[in-house]
Amino acid sequence: MKLKTINLKGKEYCQVVDRLKYFNDTHKNGSIETSYDLTTKGVVFTAKVFIEGNLRATGHSYKPMTSEFNLEKAETRAIGRALAIFGIGADASISSYEEAQEAINQQNKQRNPYE
């Protein structure tokens, strides 16, 4: 099954929600477990993909503590990376659409910090 992708600056990316739907539809005996370590500088999320209780893939994400800090985004990013490492939605890139868009937004802010 080919997953839906979104074009971002000429590259195709799969959204985490589509990776997750595919995983849930095709792996009824699978599960995803997340955990995090919160520090004064940020948070590291870990997402683990299990099939029949066996660990099959792990993904991590880091979000620094900023005014735009968002635990949900960090968790979503880790899940997306774990699913991509497992092989879902990683045809063009391990990165998800959300991850790529955030990186582009961050680059634009660095170029013009007054926006």
N, CA, C and O atoms as a MOPAC input file, in Angstrom:
PM7 MOZYME 1SCF
protein

 N      0.84000 1    -1.18400 1     0.00000 1
 C      0.00000 1     0.00000 1     0.00000 1
 C      0.88400 1     1.24600 1     0.00000 1
 O      1.76300 1     1.39600 1     0.84900 1
 N      0.64500 1     2.11600 1    -0.94200 1
 C      1.40700 1     3.36200 1    -1.03200 1
 C      0.76900 1     4.40000 1    -0.11500 1
 O     -0.43600 1     4.64200 1    -0.17600 1
 N      1.57200 1     4.99400 1     0.71400 1
 C      1.08400 1     6.01600 1     1.63400 1
 C      1.01400 1     7.37100 1     0.93800 1
 O      1.78900 1     7.66800 1     0.02900 1
 N      0.07600 1     8.16800 1     1.38700 1
 C     -0.07600 1     9.52500 1     0.86500 1
 C      1.11400 1    10.36300 1     1.32700 1
 O      1.54900 1    10.26700 1     2.47500 1
 N      1.62800 1    11.17600 1     0.42700 1
 C      2.72600 1    12.07700 1     0.77200 1
 C      2.34100 1    13.50500 1     0.41200 1
 O      1.39900 1    13.74800 1    -0.34200 1
 N      3.08500 1    14.42200 1     0.96400 1
 C      2.90800 1    15.84600 1     0.69600 1
 C      4.24500 1    16.37900 1     0.18900 1
 O      5.30300 1    16.08300 1     0.74500 1
 N      4.17200 1    17.17400 1    -0.88200 1
 C      5.37600 1    17.74400 1    -1.46100 1
 C      5.75300 1    19.00300 1    -0.70100 1
 O      4.93200 1    19.89900 1    -0.50000 1
 N      7.00500 1    19.05300 1    -0.28600 1
 C      7.52400 1    20.20900 1     0.42600 1
 C      8.87500 1    20.56000 1    -0.17800 1
 O      9.86200 1    19.84800 1     0.00400 1
 N      8.89500 1    21.67100 1    -0.89900 1
 C     10.12400 1    22.13800 1    -1.54900 1
 C     10.74800 1    21.06000 1    -2.44400 1
 O     11.96500 1    20.88200 1    -2.46800 1
 N      9.88500 1    20.34700 1    -3.17700 1
 C     10.36400 1    19.37800 1    -4.15500 1
 C     10.61800 1    17.97700 1    -3.62800 1
 O     10.99300 1    17.09400 1    -4.40000 1
 N     10.42400 1    17.74900 1    -2.34100 1
 C     10.60900 1    16.40600 1    -1.76900 1
 C      9.28900 1    15.91600 1    -1.20100 1
 O      8.48500 1    16.70200 1    -0.69900 1
 N      9.07500 1    14.61700 1    -1.28600 1
 C      7.85000 1    14.01200 1    -0.77300 1
 C      8.04800 1    13.55600 1     0.66700 1
 O      9.03400 1    12.89700 1     0.99600 1
 N      7.09400 1    13.91900 1     1.51900 1
 C      7.12500 1    13.53400 1     2.92600 1
 C      5.77600 1    12.94700 1     3.31700 1
 O      4.73100 1    13.37700 1     2.82900 1
 N      5.81700 1    11.97200 1     4.19100 1
 C      4.60700 1    11.33300 1     4.69600 1
 C      4.29600 1    11.89600 1     6.08100 1
 O      5.18300 1    12.00400 1     6.92800 1
 N      3.03600 1    12.25200 1     6.30300 1
 C      2.65800 1    12.77700 1     7.60900 1
 C      2.63200 1    11.64100 1     8.63500 1
 O      2.36900 1    10.48700 1     8.29600 1
 N      2.90700 1    11.98600 1     9.88100 1
 C      2.92000 1    10.99600 1    10.96000 1
 C      1.54600 1    10.35300 1    11.09800 1
 O      1.45700 1     9.14800 1    11.33300 1
 N      0.48600 1    11.11700 1    10.96000 1
 C     -0.85800 1    10.55500 1    11.10700 1
 C     -1.09200 1     9.44700 1    10.07700 1
 O     -1.74000 1     8.44900 1    10.39100 1
 N     -0.58100 1     9.60400 1     8.86500 1
 C     -0.74500 1     8.56900 1     7.84700 1
 C      0.11400 1     7.33900 1     8.15000 1
 O     -0.31100 1     6.21000 1     7.90300 1
 N      1.31000 1     7.55100 1     8.68100 1
 C      2.15300 1     6.42500 1     9.10000 1
 C      1.46300 1     5.64500 1    10.21600 1
 O      1.45200 1     4.41400 1    10.21400 1
 N      0.89300 1     6.37200 1    11.15900 1
 C      0.23200 1     5.75200 1    12.30900 1
 C     -1.02400 1     4.98100 1    11.89000 1
 O     -1.25400 1     3.87100 1    12.37000 1
 N     -1.83300 1     5.55400 1    11.00500 1
 C     -3.02000 1     4.85300 1    10.50300 1
 C     -2.62500 1     3.55600 1     9.81100 1
 O     -3.23900 1     2.51300 1    10.03500 1
 N     -1.60100 1     3.62300 1     8.97300 1
 C     -1.13500 1     2.43700 1     8.26800 1
 C     -0.67400 1     1.36800 1     9.25800 1
 O     -1.01800 1     0.19400 1     9.12100 1
 N      0.09900 1     1.78000 1    10.24600 1
 C      0.58700 1     0.84000 1    11.25900 1
 C     -0.59300 1     0.17500 1    11.96600 1
 O     -0.61900 1    -1.04700 1    12.10600 1
 N     -1.56000 1     0.96000 1    12.40700 1
 C     -2.71100 1     0.40800 1    13.12700 1
 C     -3.55700 1    -0.50700 1    12.25100 1
 O     -4.10500 1    -1.49400 1    12.74200 1
 N     -3.67000 1    -0.19500 1    10.96300 1
 C     -4.45100 1    -1.02900 1    10.04800 1
 C     -3.75900 1    -2.33700 1     9.69100 1
 O     -4.41600 1    -3.35800 1     9.49400 1
 N     -2.44400 1    -2.30500 1     9.60800 1
 C     -1.71500 1    -3.48400 1     9.12400 1
 C     -1.06500 1    -4.31800 1    10.22300 1
 O     -0.64700 1    -5.44700 1     9.96600 1
 N     -0.97300 1    -3.79900 1    11.41600 1
 C     -0.31400 1    -4.51800 1    12.51600 1
 C     -1.22200 1    -4.53400 1    13.74000 1
 O     -0.97100 1    -3.84400 1    14.72800 1
 N     -2.27600 1    -5.33000 1    13.65600 1
 C     -3.26800 1    -5.40500 1    14.75000 1
 C     -2.62400 1    -5.88100 1    16.05900 1
 O     -3.11700 1    -5.57200 1    17.14400 1
 N     -1.53400 1    -6.62300 1    15.95300 1
 C     -0.83200 1    -7.12000 1    17.14100 1
 C      0.35100 1    -6.23400 1    17.52200 1
 O      1.23100 1    -6.64300 1    18.27900 1
 N      0.35600 1    -5.01600 1    16.98700 1
 C      1.44900 1    -4.09000 1    17.26200 1
 C      1.04900 1    -3.01900 1    18.26000 1
 O     -0.13200 1    -2.77900 1    18.51200 1
 N      2.06200 1    -2.38700 1    18.81600 1
 C      1.83200 1    -1.28100 1    19.73900 1
 C      3.01000 1    -0.31900 1    19.66800 1
 O      4.09800 1    -0.66600 1    19.21000 1
 N      2.76000 1     0.89300 1    20.13500 1
 C      3.80400 1     1.91300 1    20.20000 1
 C      3.82500 1     2.44900 1    21.61900 1
 O      2.79400 1     2.82700 1    22.17400 1
 N      5.00500 1     2.47400 1    22.18800 1
 C      5.19100 1     2.94600 1    23.55800 1
 C      6.07500 1     4.18300 1    23.52600 1
 O      7.11700 1     4.18500 1    22.87100 1
 N      5.66600 1     5.23600 1    24.23000 1
 C      6.48500 1     6.44400 1    24.27900 1
 C      6.88400 1     6.75200 1    25.71900 1
 O      6.18200 1     6.41600 1    26.67200 1
 N      8.02000 1     7.39300 1    25.83500 1
 C      8.49500 1     7.87900 1    27.13600 1
 C      9.31200 1     9.13600 1    26.87400 1
 O      9.68600 1     9.42800 1    25.73900 1
 N      9.57900 1     9.87300 1    27.94400 1
 C     10.36800 1    11.08900 1    27.75700 1
 C     11.22300 1    11.38200 1    28.98100 1
 O     10.93000 1    10.95500 1    30.09900 1
 N     12.28300 1    12.12100 1    28.72500 1
 C     13.16100 1    12.63900 1    29.77700 1
 C     13.13100 1    14.15400 1    29.67100 1
 O     13.54600 1    14.72300 1    28.66100 1
 N     12.64400 1    14.79600 1    30.70300 1
 C     12.51900 1    16.24800 1    30.73200 1
 C     13.67200 1    16.82400 1    31.54600 1
 O     13.93100 1    16.39700 1    32.67100 1
 N     14.36400 1    17.80500 1    30.95500 1
 C     15.45000 1    18.48900 1    31.64500 1
 C     15.16900 1    19.98700 1    31.62000 1
 O     14.16300 1    20.42200 1    31.05800 1
 N     16.02800 1    20.75400 1    32.20900 1
 C     15.84700 1    22.21100 1    32.17100 1
 C     16.12500 1    22.76600 1    30.77400 1
 O     15.70500 1    23.88100 1    30.46400 1
 N     16.82700 1    22.00700 1    29.92500 1
 C     17.15100 1    22.47700 1    28.58000 1
 C     16.17100 1    22.00600 1    27.51900 1
 O     16.11100 1    22.59600 1    26.44000 1
 N     15.40400 1    20.96100 1    27.79300 1
 C     14.47000 1    20.45200 1    26.79900 1
 C     13.96000 1    19.07200 1    27.15900 1
 O     14.04400 1    18.63400 1    28.30600 1
 N     13.43200 1    18.40300 1    26.15800 1
 C     12.86900 1    17.07800 1    26.36300 1
 C     13.35200 1    16.14600 1    25.24800 1
 O     13.45400 1    16.53900 1    24.08600 1
 N     13.64600 1    14.90600 1    25.63500 1
 C     13.97500 1    13.85600 1    24.68400 1
 C     12.85700 1    12.82200 1    24.75900 1
 O     12.61400 1    12.23300 1    25.81300 1
 N     12.18000 1    12.60800 1    23.63800 1
 C     11.14300 1    11.58700 1    23.55700 1
 C     11.71100 1    10.35400 1    22.89700 1
 O     12.53200 1    10.44500 1    21.98500 1
 N     11.27200 1     9.20000 1    23.36200 1
 C     11.60400 1     7.92900 1    22.76100 1
 C     10.29800 1     7.22400 1    22.41700 1
 O      9.39600 1     7.13500 1    23.25000 1
 N     10.20100 1     6.72900 1    21.20500 1
 C      9.04600 1     5.93400 1    20.78600 1
 C      9.56300 1     4.56800 1    20.36200 1
 O     10.53900 1     4.46100 1    19.61900 1
 N      8.89700 1     3.53000 1    20.84200 1
 C      9.28700 1     2.15600 1    20.52100 1
 C      8.12400 1     1.44900 1    19.84500 1
 O      6.98600 1     1.49700 1    20.31400 1
 N      8.43500 1     0.78800 1    18.72800 1
 C      7.44600 1     0.02200 1    17.97500 1
 C      7.60700 1    -1.44500 1    18.34500 1
 O      8.69400 1    -2.01300 1    18.24200 1
 N      6.50300 1    -2.04700 1    18.78000 1
 C      6.48800 1    -3.46000 1    19.15800 1
 C      5.53900 1    -4.23200 1    18.25600 1
 O      4.46100 1    -3.73900 1    17.92300 1
 N      5.92500 1    -5.43100 1    17.86100 1
 C      5.05300 1    -6.37400 1    17.17300 1
 C      5.06000 1    -7.65100 1    18.00600 1
 O      6.10700 1    -8.26000 1    18.22900 1
 N      3.87400 1    -8.04300 1    18.46000 1
 C      3.72200 1    -9.21600 1    19.32800 1
 C      4.67800 1    -9.15700 1    20.51300 1
 O      5.25400 1   -10.17000 1    20.90800 1
 N      4.83800 1    -7.97600 1    21.06900 1
 C      5.67700 1    -7.79700 1    22.24800 1
 C      7.16300 1    -7.70100 1    21.97600 1
 O      7.94600 1    -7.50300 1    22.90500 1
 N      7.57300 1    -7.83800 1    20.71300 1
 C      8.99000 1    -7.76000 1    20.35400 1
 C      9.32200 1    -6.36700 1    19.82600 1
 O      8.65000 1    -5.85700 1    18.93000 1
 N     10.36100 1    -5.76200 1    20.38700 1
 C     10.80400 1    -4.44100 1    19.94700 1
 C     11.33400 1    -4.53800 1    18.52500 1
 O     12.23300 1    -5.32900 1    18.23700 1
 N     10.75800 1    -3.71200 1    17.62700 1
 C     11.15200 1    -3.75700 1    16.22100 1
 C     11.82300 1    -2.47300 1    15.74300 1
 O     12.58700 1    -2.50100 1    14.77800 1
 N     11.54900 1    -1.34700 1    16.40500 1
 C     12.15400 1    -0.07800 1    15.99400 1
 C     12.03600 1     0.93600 1    17.11900 1
 O     11.12400 1     0.87800 1    17.94500 1
 N     12.98700 1     1.87000 1    17.13000 1
 C     12.99800 1     2.94800 1    18.11500 1
 C     13.27800 1     4.26200 1    17.39800 1
 O     14.09800 1     4.32000 1    16.48300 1
 N     12.59300 1     5.30600 1    17.82000 1
 C     12.83700 1     6.63900 1    17.28500 1
 C     12.94100 1     7.63400 1    18.42500 1
 O     12.31200 1     7.46400 1    19.47000 1
 N     13.73400 1     8.66700 1    18.22000 1
 C     13.92300 1     9.69900 1    19.24900 1
 C     13.65600 1    11.08000 1    18.66400 1
 O     13.73400 1    11.28700 1    17.45400 1
 N     13.34500 1    11.99800 1    19.53200 1
 C     13.27500 1    13.40200 1    19.13000 1
 C     13.70400 1    14.25900 1    20.31100 1
 O     13.59600 1    13.86700 1    21.47300 1
 N     14.18800 1    15.43200 1    19.97100 1
 C     14.61400 1    16.39000 1    20.99400 1
 C     13.96300 1    17.72600 1    20.70600 1
 O     13.98500 1    18.19900 1    19.57000 1
 N     13.39400 1    18.32600 1    21.70900 1
 C     12.84000 1    19.68100 1    21.59700 1
 C     13.47700 1    20.52400 1    22.69100 1
 O     13.35200 1    20.20200 1    23.87200 1
 N     14.16000 1    21.60000 1    22.31000 1
 C     14.72000 1    22.49000 1    23.33000 1
 C     13.62000 1    23.26800 1    24.03600 1
 O     12.54700 1    23.49200 1    23.47700 1
 N     13.89000 1    23.67000 1    25.24400 1
 C     12.95100 1    24.46700 1    26.02900 1
 C     12.97900 1    25.88900 1    25.47700 1
 O     13.92700 1    26.63400 1    25.72500 1
 N     11.93900 1    26.26900 1    24.72900 1
 C     11.82700 1    27.60300 1    24.15600 1
 C     10.40600 1    28.11000 1    24.39800 1
 O      9.58900 1    27.42700 1    25.01500 1
 N     10.12900 1    29.29200 1    23.91500 1
 C      8.77300 1    29.82800 1    24.05200 1
 C      7.77700 1    29.02000 1    23.22500 1
 O      6.57400 1    29.07600 1    23.48000 1
 N      8.26800 1    28.26500 1    22.23000 1
 C      7.41100 1    27.44300 1    21.37800 1
 C      7.44900 1    25.97700 1    21.79500 1
 O      7.11400 1    25.09900 1    21.00000 1
 N      7.84500 1    25.70800 1    23.00600 1
 C      7.99000 1    24.33700 1    23.50100 1
 C      6.64900 1    23.61200 1    23.45000 1
 O      5.62600 1    24.15800 1    23.86400 1
 N      6.65800 1    22.37300 1    22.93900 1
 C      5.42300 1    21.61400 1    22.78800 1
 C      5.72700 1    20.12400 1    22.94400 1
 O      6.36500 1    19.52500 1    22.07900 1
 N      5.27000 1    19.52800 1    24.04600 1
 C      5.50500 1    18.10300 1    24.28700 1
 C      4.87700 1    17.23000 1    23.21800 1
 O      5.46800 1    16.23400 1    22.80200 1
 N      3.67700 1    17.59700 1    22.76800 1
 C      2.98200 1    16.78600 1    21.77900 1
 C      3.76100 1    16.70000 1    20.47100 1
 O      3.83100 1    15.63400 1    19.86000 1
 N      4.34200 1    17.80500 1    20.04200 1
 C      5.13400 1    17.78600 1    18.80800 1
 C      6.35200 1    16.87900 1    18.95900 1
 O      6.70200 1    16.14400 1    18.03600 1
 N      6.99000 1    16.93200 1    20.11700 1
 C      8.16300 1    16.09100 1    20.34400 1
 C      7.77200 1    14.61300 1    20.32200 1
 O      8.49200 1    13.78600 1    19.76300 1
 N      6.64500 1    14.28800 1    20.92300 1
 C      6.18900 1    12.89400 1    20.92900 1
 C      5.82300 1    12.43700 1    19.51600 1
 O      6.18600 1    11.33600 1    19.10000 1
 N      5.10800 1    13.28100 1    18.79000 1
 C      4.71500 1    12.94600 1    17.41800 1
 C      5.93400 1    12.71400 1    16.54900 1
 O      5.96300 1    11.77400 1    15.75500 1
 N      6.93800 1    13.56000 1    16.69300 1
 C      8.16700 1    13.41000 1    15.91200 1
 C      8.84400 1    12.07400 1    16.21500 1
 O      9.28800 1    11.38800 1    15.29500 1
 N      8.92800 1    11.70100 1    17.47900 1
 C      9.55700 1    10.42700 1    17.85000 1
 C      8.77500 1     9.25300 1    17.26700 1
 O      9.37200 1     8.30000 1    16.76500 1
 N      7.45000 1     9.31500 1    17.32900 1
 C      6.61700 1     8.24200 1    16.76200 1
 C      6.83900 1     8.14700 1    15.25900 1
 O      7.00700 1     7.05200 1    14.72200 1
 N      6.84100 1     9.28300 1    14.58100 1
 C      7.06300 1     9.28900 1    13.13800 1
 C      8.39900 1     8.69100 1    12.76200 1
 O      8.49400 1     7.93700 1    11.79400 1
 N      9.43100 1     9.01700 1    13.51500 1
 C     10.76300 1     8.47700 1    13.22900 1
 C     10.81300 1     6.97200 1    13.49700 1
 O     11.41600 1     6.23000 1    12.72200 1
 N     10.18900 1     6.51600 1    14.57700 1
 C     10.17800 1     5.07600 1    14.88500 1
 C      9.45300 1     4.30600 1    13.78200 1
 O      9.91500 1     3.24600 1    13.35900 1
 N      8.32800 1     4.82900 1    13.32000 1
 C      7.58300 1     4.15100 1    12.26000 1
 C      8.37000 1     4.15200 1    10.94900 1
 O      8.33300 1     3.17100 1    10.20600 1
 N      9.07700 1     5.23800 1    10.66200 1
 C      9.89800 1     5.28500 1     9.45400 1
 C     11.04400 1     4.28600 1     9.54100 1
 O     11.35100 1     3.60500 1     8.56200 1
 N     11.67100 1     4.19700 1    10.69300 1
 C     12.76000 1     3.23200 1    10.87000 1
 C     12.22200 1     1.81000 1    10.73900 1
 O     12.92300 1     0.92400 1    10.24900 1
 N     10.98800 1     1.58800 1    11.17300 1
 C     10.31200 1     0.30500 1    11.01200 1
 C     10.00100 1     0.03900 1     9.53700 1
 O      9.80000 1    -1.10800 1     9.13900 1
 N      9.96100 1     1.10200 1     8.73100 1
 C      9.75500 1     0.94800 1     7.29800 1
 C      8.46000 1     1.53500 1     6.77700 1
 O      8.11800 1     1.33100 1     5.61200 1
 N      7.73700 1     2.25500 1     7.60600 1
 C      6.45500 1     2.83300 1     7.18800 1
 C      6.64500 1     4.30400 1     6.84300 1
 O      7.02900 1     5.11200 1     7.68900 1
 N      6.37200 1     4.63400 1     5.59400 1
 C      6.42900 1     6.02700 1     5.15700 1
 C      7.83100 1     6.55100 1     4.97400 1
 O      8.05600 1     7.76000 1     5.04500 1
 N      8.77500 1     5.67000 1     4.74300 1
 C     10.17000 1     6.10200 1     4.62100 1
 C     10.68800 1     5.96600 1     3.19600 1
 O     11.89400 1     5.82800 1     2.99100 1
 N      9.79300 1     6.00100 1     2.20200 1
 C     10.22800 1     5.85800 1     0.81700 1
 C     11.19800 1     6.95400 1     0.40500 1
 O     12.22500 1     6.68700 1    -0.21900 1
 N     10.86300 1     8.19100 1     0.76100 1
 C     11.70000 1     9.31600 1     0.35400 1
 C     12.60600 1     9.80000 1     1.47400 1
 O     13.70600 1    10.29100 1     1.21900 1
 N     12.14500 1     9.66200 1     2.71700 1
 C     12.90100 1    10.23700 1     3.83200 1
 C     12.41400 1     9.66700 1     5.15300 1
 O     11.24500 1     9.30200 1     5.27900 1
 N     13.29500 1     9.58900 1     6.13200 1
 C     12.90300 1     9.21300 1     7.49000 1
 C     12.08700 1    10.34600 1     8.10600 1
 O     11.19100 1    10.11100 1     8.91700 1
 N     12.40300 1    11.55800 1     7.71900 1
 C     11.69200 1    12.71800 1     8.25700 1
 C     10.23700 1    12.70800 1     7.81600 1
 O      9.90000 1    12.27000 1     6.71600 1
 N      9.39300 1    13.20000 1     8.70100 1
 C      7.98100 1    13.35900 1     8.35700 1
 C      7.76700 1    14.74700 1     7.77400 1
 O      8.65000 1    15.60200 1     7.83800 1
 N      6.60000 1    14.95800 1     7.21100 1
 C      6.24500 1    16.27900 1     6.69900 1
 C      6.36500 1    17.31800 1     7.81000 1
 O      6.91900 1    18.39800 1     7.60900 1
 N      5.83300 1    16.97400 1     8.99300 1
 C      5.84900 1    17.91800 1    10.11100 1
 C      7.28400 1    18.29100 1    10.49100 1
 O      7.58300 1    19.45200 1    10.77200 1
 N      8.15600 1    17.29500 1    10.49300 1
 C      9.55300 1    17.52000 1    10.85200 1
 C     10.24800 1    18.41800 1     9.82200 1
 O     10.97500 1    19.34300 1    10.18300 1
 N     10.01600 1    18.13700 1     8.54900 1
 C     10.63500 1    18.93700 1     7.49000 1
 C     10.11300 1    20.37200 1     7.51300 1
 O     10.88600 1    21.31800 1     7.36200 1
 N      8.80700 1    20.53400 1     7.70000 1
 C      8.21800 1    21.87300 1     7.74800 1
 C      8.77700 1    22.66700 1     8.92500 1
 O      9.06900 1    23.85600 1     8.79000 1
 N      8.92500 1    22.02300 1    10.06500 1
 C      9.47800 1    22.70700 1    11.23600 1
 C     10.91000 1    23.15400 1    10.98800 1
 O     11.30400 1    24.24500 1    11.40100 1
 N     11.69400 1    22.31100 1    10.31200 1
 C     13.08300 1    22.67200 1    10.00100 1
 C     13.13300 1    23.87700 1     9.06400 1
 O     13.96000 1    24.77100 1     9.24100 1
 N     12.25500 1    23.90200 1     8.07600 1
 C     12.20300 1    25.03600 1     7.14600 1
 C     11.79200 1    26.30500 1     7.89000 1
 O     12.38000 1    27.36500 1     7.67800 1
 N     10.79500 1    26.20400 1     8.75200 1
 C     10.36400 1    27.36500 1     9.53700 1
 C     11.49400 1    27.89800 1    10.40400 1
 O     11.67100 1    29.10900 1    10.53100 1
 N     12.26300 1    26.98500 1    11.00300 1
 C     13.37800 1    27.38200 1    11.85800 1
 C     14.46400 1    28.08700 1    11.03700 1
 O     15.02900 1    29.08600 1    11.48200 1
 N     14.75300 1    27.56900 1     9.84500 1
 C     15.73500 1    28.21500 1     8.96700 1
 C     15.27700 1    29.62300 1     8.59200 1
 O     16.07600 1    30.55900 1     8.58300 1
 N     13.99600 1    29.76900 1     8.28500 1
 C     13.47000 1    31.08700 1     7.92200 1
 C     13.56900 1    32.07100 1     9.07600 1
 O     13.85200 1    33.24900 1     8.85800 1
 N     13.34000 1    31.60700 1    10.30000 1
 C     13.46000 1    32.47400 1    11.47900 1
 C     14.90500 1    32.92800 1    11.68000 1
 O     15.15800 1    34.07100 1    12.06100 1
 N     15.84700 1    32.02300 1    11.42100 1
 C     17.25200 1    32.36900 1    11.58100 1
 C     17.67400 1    33.40400 1    10.55800 1
 O     18.50400 1    34.26800 1    10.84200 1
 N     17.09500 1    33.31400 1     9.35700 1
 C     17.41600 1    34.30000 1     8.32000 1
 C     16.83500 1    35.66200 1     8.63200 1
 O     17.45500 1    36.69100 1     8.36200 1
 N     15.62200 1    35.66500 1     9.21000 1
 C     14.93800 1    36.91600 1     9.52600 1
 C     14.37000 1    36.82400 1    10.92900 1
 O     13.18900 1    36.51900 1    11.09600 1
 N     15.18600 1    37.08200 1    11.93900 1
 C     14.74000 1    36.90900 1    13.32100 1
 C     13.69100 1    37.92700 1    13.77600 1
 O     13.17700 1    37.81900 1    14.89000 1
 N     13.36700 1    38.90700 1    12.94000 1
 C     12.41000 1    39.94800 1    13.34700 1
 C     10.98600 1    39.65200 1    12.90000 1
 O     10.09000 1    40.46700 1    13.11900 1
 N     10.76500 1    38.49500 1    12.27500 1
 C      9.40200 1    38.11200 1    11.84700 1
 C      8.64600 1    37.51600 1    12.99900 1
 O      7.48700 1    37.13200 1    12.84500 1

